Amino acid sequence: MEEKWFSKSLKETAKKLETDIEKGLSQDEVNKRYEKYGRNELKAKAKKSLLVKFLEQFKDFMIIVLIIAAVVSGIVGVQQGEGIADTFIILIVVIVNAIIGVAQENKAEKSLEALQKLSSHVAKVIRGGNLTVVQSADLVPGDIVVLDTGDFIPADLRIVEAVNLKSQESALTGESVPVDKTSDTIEDESVGIGDRKNMLFSSSLITYGRGKGIVVETGMKTEVGKIAEMISEVEDSETPLQKKLNGLGKTLGIVALAICAVIFVVGMLYGKAPLNMFMTAVSLAVAAIPEGLAAVSTIVLAIGVQRMVKRNAIVKKLPAVETLGSASVICSDKTGTLTQNKMTVKKIFTNGELVDLEKVTEFNEENTLLFQAEMLCNDTKIAEDGTLTGDPTETALIDMGNKVRI
């Protein structure tokens, strides 16, 4: 049964998790819980082997029709003394199509893995009365985590202490404005995630203030872990292109069989040899199969993928490119999806005058004081690569200072 940590007092939470709010867990207890709960990570689906990925490329009905056409073409070629060149051509097209599909899938997986490694985080945690820094994946329920502005929230936490604490939860709730946090107990057990003011959720960010919290859920039991689990349970569906190609393949297959039947029956009525008529009918049916279609569609999709790569978009499966092109209406939450949830200073107001920031080329005493005050009275954190983390308004002010080079 799911625990409603937000409705429990700090004393109840600490007792339930058998931890000390001031001293945290001992290293021995951490080791025991690590064995019990595992790593604080989202579980990914088991990776498919190269062989499985390769075989999956042959699931499309069109590909199956081409393989059958290749086999029949070879049989007909041998019977009529024309060789099996057509068979080799069709099979080469099918195999190349499969190789391109597998190569693109592997390339996309490696890109995603690289992104996951870049996004690994550390956490400040109190263990045995001492403040230490550990990998987020090593946290266990009962750990006491210390948080400051700009810190990534490594697990679901019940807040113990909050000083002007605000959290950016747009990735989880869609709410663009940072949420004020408190350590007060919430009596109502039916409140939604967005109203759980005494909780901090994994994958969110501290934009203002400082605080401390008890780890209550890790890994797949966090709120973001539940979302990941629901996504992983979604069954793969065919893309519009795959549906169209499968429909075309079925149509061609039915037409080919109809041609075979008609030609065979007509030939028999004219008194032709049954074997000769069968071979003739099959030859015409094979000729009706467009063996170049799979190759052409694969090449076109591969070109589309490369264009997406140039725009920094990762495409795992080739047909997904065409799926985006088939969309006529996209319903999406704006914040963090179509925008970056960032603010930008466009104008400044000094000496009773509103001036475009781009037109500020000279620094007088008034605008210099304005820039210095906005830069210094600021809790934004600046990473080594120049990335700004913190309240959107404050990061916009730091960005403004960098632009005018004050």
Salt bridges, closest charged atoms under 4 A:
GLU2 OE2 - LYS226 NZ 2.85
GLU3 OE1 - LYS8 NZ 3.45
GLU3 OE2 - LYS16 NZ 3.17
GLU29 OE2 - ARG33 NE 2.81
GLU41 OE2 - ARG39 NH2 3.10
GLU56 OE2 - LYS48 NZ 3.05
GLU105 OE1 - LYS317 NZ 3.12
GLU109 OE1 - LYS53 NZ 2.85
GLU109 OE2 - LYS316 NZ 3.82
GLU113 OE2 - LYS47 NZ 2.13
ASP138 OD1 - ARG39 NH1 3.77
ASP143 OD2 - ARG127 NH2 2.79
ASP148 OD2 - LYS124 NZ 3.52
ASP151 OD2 - LYS124 NZ 2.65
ASP151 OD1 - LYS381 NZ 3.52
GLU161 OE2 - ARG210 NH1 3.55
GLU169 OE2 - LYS181 NZ 2.61
GLU223 OE2 - ARG196 NH1 3.73
GLU223 OE2 - LYS226 NZ 3.33
ASP356 OD1 - LYS347 NZ 3.96
ASP356 OD2 - LYS359 NZ 3.93
ASP399 OD2 - LYS403 NZ 3.46
